[in-house]
């Protein structure tokens, strides 16, 4: 699964990283289910 994410310039805080990780995880599951 390939997902393009536009990361803001500079360092991300741990909270921002976790939020992005959660979004990517949810999106990946959603796409996998739709592909079955």
N, CA, C and O of each residue as an XYZ file, in Angstrom:
144
protein
N       0.857     -1.189      0.000
C       0.000      0.000      0.000
C       0.888      1.232      0.000
O       1.743      1.394      0.871
N       0.682      2.084     -0.967
C       1.476      3.308     -1.053
C       0.597      4.505     -0.742
O      -0.460      4.686     -1.348
N       1.035      5.315      0.197
C       0.268      6.500      0.575
C       1.185      7.705      0.530
O       2.251      7.714      1.147
N       0.760      8.726     -0.209
C       1.552      9.951     -0.275
C       1.130     10.877      0.852
O      -0.045     11.223      0.979
N       2.084     11.269      1.658
C       1.786     12.170      2.771
C       2.659     13.403      2.643
O       3.880     13.297      2.523
N       2.042     14.565      2.669
C       2.809     15.810      2.628
C       3.210     16.170      4.047
O       2.386     16.637      4.833
N       4.466     15.953      4.369
C       4.932     16.264      5.714
C       5.294     17.741      5.795
O       5.944     18.281      4.900
N       4.871     18.384      6.870
C       5.271     19.783      7.045
C       6.779     19.882      7.235
O       7.407     18.949      7.735
N       7.353     20.997      6.842
C       8.797     21.158      7.011
C       9.123     21.330      8.476
O       8.356     21.923      9.234
N      10.258     20.810      8.862
C      10.647     20.906     10.264
C      10.340     19.605     10.982
O       9.883     18.637     10.373
N      10.591     19.593     12.263
C      10.396     18.384     13.058
C       8.949     18.241     13.497
O       8.279     19.220     13.825
N       8.486     17.006     13.495
C       7.140     16.727     13.991
C       7.219     16.366     15.467
O       8.169     15.724     15.914
N       6.224     16.779     16.201
C       6.170     16.390     17.610
C       5.696     14.945     17.686
O       5.175     14.414     16.705
N       5.866     14.312     18.821
C       5.426     12.924     18.982
C       3.931     12.802     18.736
O       3.475     11.818     18.154
N       3.166     13.793     19.176
C       1.716     13.740     18.985
C       1.370     13.786     17.510
O       0.491     13.053     17.056
N       2.047     14.634     16.759
C       1.778     14.732     15.329
C       2.149     13.431     14.625
O       1.424     12.964     13.746
N       3.286     12.848     15.017
C       3.692     11.583     14.409
C       2.662     10.501     14.684
O       2.311      9.729     13.792
N       2.181     10.447     15.908
C       1.196      9.431     16.288
C      -0.099      9.635     15.506
O      -0.714      8.665     15.062
N      -0.512     10.877     15.336
C      -1.740     11.175     14.593
C      -1.594     10.729     13.140
O      -2.512     10.131     12.577
N      -0.457     11.014     12.540
C      -0.216     10.612     11.155
C      -0.194      9.095     11.044
O      -0.756      8.528     10.107
N       0.459      8.437     12.005
C       0.537      6.980     11.991
C      -0.864      6.373     12.070
O      -1.170      5.409     11.370
N      -1.705      6.943     12.922
C      -3.072      6.443     13.075
C      -3.853      6.645     11.789
O      -4.579      5.749     11.358
N      -3.713      7.807     11.173
C      -4.424      8.084      9.924
C      -3.988      7.116      8.833
O      -4.825      6.573      8.111
N      -2.692      6.900      8.711
C      -2.174      5.990      7.688
C      -2.681      4.577      7.944
O      -3.056      3.869      7.009
N      -2.692      4.167      9.205
C      -3.146      2.822      9.554
C      -4.612      2.641      9.181
O      -4.985      1.616      8.611
N      -5.438      3.621      9.496
C      -6.862      3.538      9.185
C      -7.072      3.524      7.675
O      -7.877      2.745      7.164
N      -6.358      4.374      6.971
C      -6.497      4.458      5.518
C      -6.065      3.149      4.868
O      -6.701      2.692      3.918
N      -4.996      2.544      5.367
C      -4.508      1.287      4.815
C      -5.560      0.198      4.972
O      -5.831     -0.536      4.022
N      -6.153      0.084      6.151
C      -7.173     -0.932      6.387
C      -8.364     -0.693      5.474
O      -8.915     -1.637      4.907
N      -8.760      0.555      5.332
C      -9.914      0.904      4.505
C      -9.670      0.479      3.055
O     -10.552     -0.101      2.420
N      -8.502      0.761      2.543
C      -8.185      0.406      1.159
C      -8.101     -1.105      0.981
O      -8.533     -1.639     -0.041
N      -7.549     -1.788      1.968
C      -7.432     -3.240      1.853
C      -8.809     -3.887      1.816
O      -9.043     -4.804      1.029
N      -9.721     -3.418      2.661
C     -11.067     -3.988      2.674
C     -11.767     -3.722      1.345
O     -12.457     -4.597      0.823
N     -11.595     -2.535      0.802
C     -12.238     -2.204     -0.468
C     -11.659     -3.026     -1.613
O     -12.335     -3.253     -2.616
N     -10.421     -3.470     -1.471
C      -9.774     -4.217     -2.543
C     -10.135     -5.690     -2.561
O      -9.806     -6.389     -3.520
N     -10.802     -6.183     -1.523
C     -11.129     -7.603     -1.463
C     -12.341     -7.931     -2.314
O     -12.756     -9.088     -2.379
